[in-house]
């Protein structure tokens, strides 16, 4: 996804940093997110709702940027014209369309991946919320 100067105002560059609440995490401090109690073989790792909200927001931004790139690629495909009325020009235009079509197909696959991942994150967040509520209800019934 291009991040040329004229688009810098519309989105920040993609980095390996992400927000968890008001905490900025990246590769240098990501180990603070894990403990010996989760994530390894035979263990479950439960993320906080804040993490899910942050990840959903970030992946939605990525999906939006993929959609913008799709529009640009479609416009580029439709703008390809033969510069002259001869075989070489026709061949060059056809190869250019083929190349842009390949980029479009890749863009579509990226968009599908991002949307599917967002859907899984949302489903998991909802499942966590439901399990949390069921646990609260069970504890309340034992208290009273």
N, C-alpha and C positions, 0 to 999 in steps of 0.2 A: 504494500500500500504506500503510494508516494506520500511523502511528507515535505513537499516543496514549500518554498517560502510563502507563496500566496495562500496556502491552506493552513499555515501554522496557527492562525487565529481560530480555526475551527476545531482543531483537536491537538492534544499534546502528542509528542512522539511516544511510540511504544517502548516501554522499558521493562526491566524485570522487577520493578518496584510496584507495590500495591498497598492500599490503605486498609488497616484493620482498626476501625473506629478512628481515633486521632493518632494512631501509631503508624509510621511508615516502615514497611517491611521490605527487605530486599535480600539478595543472596548473602550479604555479609552478616545479617542478623536473623535469618530465617530459622536457624537452629533454636532460637528462643521459642518458636512455635511448637516444637516437638518435645516430648519427654520420653522417659523410658516406659511410660504407661500406655503408649499407643503408637500405632503406625507400623510397628514391626510385625514379624511373623507371629501369627496366633493371637494378635491383639486387635482391638477395634480402636479407631481414632475418631472422636466426636468433635466436630468444629463448633464454634459458637455461632449464634445467629448473626452476630456482627460480621463474622468472616463470610458467611453466605451472602449477606447483603452486599458486602464489598465486592465479592467475586461476581455476583450477578450483575452489578452495576458496571464493572469493568468489562465483562464479556458482552454486555449489551452495547457498550461503546465500541468494542471491536466489531461486532456484527453490523452496527450502523456504518462504520467506516468501510467495511467490506461492501455494503450496499452502495455507498457513494462511489467506490471504485468500479462497481458493476455498471453504474450509469455512465461513468467516463469511458469504460471499455466499450460499451454499447455504442456510445456516440462516436468513438474512434472507428469502430467497425463500419458504421454507416457512412463515415466521412471518406472512406477509402475510394479513390477514383483513379482511373487509368489516366496517366498524364498525356498520353498520345494514343492514337488509334492504330497501334501496331501490336504484333505478337509479343514482343519483349515487355511492353508496357502492361499488356493484359496479364502476362505471366507474373510480373512483379506485383501487380495489384492483387492477384489471386493468392500469392504467397503471403502478402501482408495480411489479407483477410484471414487466411489460415492461421497465422501466428496470433492474431488478436482473438480469433475464435478459441484457440487453445487457452489463452489467458482468461477468456470469459468462462470457459468450462472449469478451469482451476478456481476461479473466483466463486462460481456456483458451489463447488464442492466445499470451499472454505466457509461460505455462508451457511450451508447445511450443517456442517460440523459445529459451527458456533451456535446456531439455533438449537441443535440437539443437546449441546453441552449446557446451554442456559436452561433448557427444559429439565435436564437431569438435576441441575443445581436447585431449581425451584421445587421439583418433586421431593428432593432430599430435605430441603428446608421445611417443607410442609410436613413430611414424615417425622422429622425431629420435633416440630412443634406439637404434632399430635401425640407423640410418645411422651413429651414433656408434660402436656396437659393430662394425659392418662396417669402419669406418675403422681402429679399433684393431686388429682382426684383421689387416687388410691391412698395417698398419705393423709388427706383430709378425712377420709372415711374411717381411717384407723385412729385418728386423733379424737374424733368426736363421737 
